[in-house]
Amino acid sequence: MSKLGVTALAVLFLGGLWLIAAPFAVGYQPLGGGWVTATRNDLWVGALVSGISFAGLVVYAADALRELAARGRHARGREAESVTD
C-alpha cells in the first residue's frame, strides 16, 4: 500500500473520530436531553468509518512487519552464506 493509501486511512480514522465527537463539540446535542437523530447517526457512522479505517491501518502495519521480518531472515541468510564461503 502506498503512502497515499495509509494517509487516506489515517484521515478517515480521524474523520470518524470527529463524527463521534461532533454532536458534543458543536453543541447540537442538548445537554441532559435524549439523543437526537443526528447524534445517533453521527455516532453510528463515525464508529463505522473509524472502525473500518482502523482495521485497515492494523492490516497495513501487520503486513509491513511481516515484510520487515522476511527481509531480516533474507539478510541473515546472506550473512550465513558469506561466513561459510
C-alpha positions as CSV (number, residue, x, y, z in Angstrom):
1,M,0.0,0.0,0.0
2,S,1.3,3.4,-0.8
3,K,1.8,6.3,1.5
4,L,-1.2,7.9,-0.1
5,G,-3.4,4.9,1.0
6,V,-2.1,5.0,4.5
7,T,-2.6,8.7,4.7
8,A,-6.2,8.3,3.4
9,L,-6.8,5.6,6.1
10,A,-5.5,7.9,8.8
11,V,-7.6,10.8,7.6
12,L,-10.7,8.6,7.5
13,F,-9.9,7.4,11.0
14,L,-9.6,11.0,12.3
15,G,-12.8,11.9,10.4
16,G,-14.7,9.1,12.1
17,L,-13.5,10.2,15.5
18,W,-14.7,13.7,14.6
19,L,-18.1,12.4,13.7
20,I,-18.3,10.7,17.1
21,A,-17.2,13.9,18.9
22,A,-19.1,16.5,16.7
23,P,-22.5,16.4,18.4
24,F,-21.0,17.3,21.7
25,A,-18.3,19.6,20.4
26,V,-20.5,21.6,18.1
27,G,-23.4,21.6,20.5
28,Y,-26.4,20.2,18.6
29,Q,-26.9,17.5,21.2
30,P,-28.7,19.1,24.1
31,L,-27.1,18.6,27.5
32,G,-29.1,16.2,29.7
33,G,-31.7,15.5,26.9
34,G,-32.5,12.5,24.9
35,W,-30.3,11.8,21.9
36,V,-31.5,13.5,18.8
37,T,-31.5,11.6,15.5
38,A,-28.4,13.5,14.2
39,T,-26.4,12.4,17.2
40,R,-27.2,8.8,16.8
41,N,-26.5,9.0,13.1
42,D,-23.1,10.7,13.7
43,L,-22.2,8.1,16.4
44,W,-23.0,5.1,14.2
45,V,-21.4,6.4,11.0
46,G,-18.4,7.7,12.9
47,A,-17.9,4.3,14.6
48,L,-18.3,2.5,11.3
49,V,-15.8,4.8,9.4
50,S,-13.2,4.9,12.2
51,G,-13.5,1.1,12.9
52,I,-13.1,0.1,9.2
53,S,-10.2,2.6,8.7
54,F,-8.5,1.4,12.0
55,A,-8.8,-2.2,10.8
56,G,-7.2,-1.2,7.5
57,L,-4.3,0.5,9.4
58,V,-3.8,-2.6,11.6
59,V,-3.7,-4.8,8.5
60,Y,-1.2,-2.4,6.8
61,A,1.0,-2.4,9.9
62,A,0.9,-6.2,10.2
63,D,1.9,-6.6,6.5
64,A,4.7,-4.1,6.9
65,L,6.0,-6.0,10.0
66,R,5.8,-9.3,8.1
67,E,7.8,-7.8,5.2
68,L,10.4,-6.4,7.5
69,A,10.8,-9.8,9.2
70,A,11.1,-11.5,5.8
71,R,13.8,-9.0,4.8
72,G,15.6,-9.7,8.1
73,R,15.6,-13.5,7.5
74,H,16.8,-12.9,4.0
75,A,19.7,-10.7,5.2
76,R,20.7,-13.3,7.9
77,G,20.7,-16.0,5.2
78,R,23.1,-14.0,3.1
79,E,25.4,-13.3,6.1
80,A,25.5,-17.0,6.9
81,E,26.3,-17.9,3.3
82,S,29.2,-15.4,3.2
83,V,30.7,-16.7,6.5
84,T,30.7,-20.3,5.3
85,D,32.2,-19.5,1.9
